[in-house]
Amino acid sequence: MTVATRLKETMAALKGARASLDIYRQQERNTRELDQLNRAVLELRNIMQDLDRRIKSVEFEEPQYKGKQ
């Protein structure tokens, strides 16, 4: 398994986690817990942006991995 493949699998897992957090946020009524979920989503978004930059860097350095799973 290549580094690019592992990075893309990690991104897919993070997208799943983000979708779950979004569902929890829609269902939550407690403002304290809602604030915690919002902070978690923001942190996850930052991680996903960093990972996306890393994926693009790997694809630039190794063009054969661009667009492959």
CYANA upper distance limits for C-alpha pairs under 8 A (distance plus 0.5 A):
  1 MET  CA      5 THR  CA      6.86
  1 MET  CA      6 ARG  CA      7.47
  2 THR  CA      6 ARG  CA      6.90
  3 VAL  CA      7 LEU  CA      6.62
  4 ALA  CA      8 LYS  CA      6.69
  4 ALA  CA     55 ILE  CA      7.09
  4 ALA  CA     58 VAL  CA      7.07
  4 ALA  CA     59 GLU  CA      7.96
  4 ALA  CA     65 TYR  CA      7.02
  4 ALA  CA     69 GLN  CA      8.43
  5 THR  CA      9 GLU  CA      6.64
  5 THR  CA     68 LYS  CA      8.02
  5 THR  CA     69 GLN  CA      6.06
  6 ARG  CA     10 THR  CA      6.60
  7 LEU  CA     11 MET  CA      6.73
  7 LEU  CA     51 LEU  CA      7.87
  7 LEU  CA     55 ILE  CA      6.99
  8 LYS  CA     12 ALA  CA      6.75
  8 LYS  CA     55 ILE  CA      7.75
  8 LYS  CA     69 GLN  CA      7.39
  9 GLU  CA     13 ALA  CA      6.80
  9 GLU  CA     69 GLN  CA      8.45
 10 THR  CA     14 LEU  CA      6.69
 11 MET  CA     15 LYS  CA      6.67
 11 MET  CA     48 MET  CA      7.29
 11 MET  CA     51 LEU  CA      7.61
 11 MET  CA     52 ASP  CA      8.21
 12 ALA  CA     16 GLY  CA      6.88
 13 ALA  CA     17 ALA  CA      6.80
 14 LEU  CA     18 ARG  CA      6.58
 14 LEU  CA     44 LEU  CA      8.04
 14 LEU  CA     48 MET  CA      7.59
 15 LYS  CA     19 ALA  CA      6.72
 16 GLY  CA     20 SER  CA      6.81
 17 ALA  CA     21 LEU  CA      6.70
 18 ARG  CA     22 ASP  CA      6.68
 18 ARG  CA     41 VAL  CA      7.14
 18 ARG  CA     44 LEU  CA      7.62
 19 ALA  CA     23 ILE  CA      6.87
 20 SER  CA     24 TYR  CA      6.80
 21 LEU  CA     25 ARG  CA      6.57
 21 LEU  CA     37 LEU  CA      7.28
 21 LEU  CA     41 VAL  CA      7.31
 22 ASP  CA     26 GLN  CA      6.82
 22 ASP  CA     41 VAL  CA      8.33
 23 ILE  CA     27 GLN  CA      6.94
 24 TYR  CA     28 GLU  CA      6.48
 24 TYR  CA     37 LEU  CA      8.26
 25 ARG  CA     34 LEU  CA      6.60
 25 ARG  CA     37 LEU  CA      6.83
 25 ARG  CA     38 ASN  CA      7.92
 28 GLU  CA     33 GLU  CA      7.75
 28 GLU  CA     34 LEU  CA      6.57
 29 ARG  CA     33 GLU  CA      8.49
 29 ARG  CA     34 LEU  CA      7.55
 30 ASN  CA     34 LEU  CA      6.54
 31 THR  CA     35 ASP  CA      6.54
 32 ARG  CA     36 GLN  CA      6.96
 33 GLU  CA     37 LEU  CA      6.71
 34 LEU  CA     38 ASN  CA      6.61
 35 ASP  CA     39 ARG  CA      6.73
 36 GLN  CA     40 ALA  CA      6.67
 37 LEU  CA     41 VAL  CA      6.68
 38 ASN  CA     42 LEU  CA      6.79
 39 ARG  CA     43 GLU  CA      6.68
 40 ALA  CA     44 LEU  CA      6.52
 41 VAL  CA     45 ARG  CA      6.51
 42 LEU  CA     46 ASN  CA      6.84
 43 GLU  CA     47 ILE  CA      6.81
 44 LEU  CA     48 MET  CA      6.59
 45 ARG  CA     49 GLN  CA      6.67
 46 ASN  CA     50 ASP  CA      6.78
 47 ILE  CA     51 LEU  CA      6.62
 48 MET  CA     52 ASP  CA      6.47
 49 GLN  CA     53 ARG  CA      6.80
 50 ASP  CA     54 ARG  CA      6.85
 51 LEU  CA     55 ILE  CA      6.65
 52 ASP  CA     56 LYS  CA      6.72
 53 ARG  CA     57 SER  CA      6.64
 54 ARG  CA     58 VAL  CA      6.70
 55 ILE  CA     59 GLU  CA      6.65
 56 LYS  CA     60 PHE  CA      6.54
 57 SER  CA     61 GLU  CA      6.63
 58 VAL  CA     62 GLU  CA      6.30
 58 VAL  CA     63 PRO  CA      8.40
 58 VAL  CA     65 TYR  CA      8.31
 59 GLU  CA     63 PRO  CA      5.55
 59 GLU  CA     64 GLN  CA      7.85
 59 GLU  CA     65 TYR  CA      6.15
 59 GLU  CA     66 LYS  CA      5.47
 60 PHE  CA     66 LYS  CA      8.26
 62 GLU  CA     66 LYS  CA      8.06
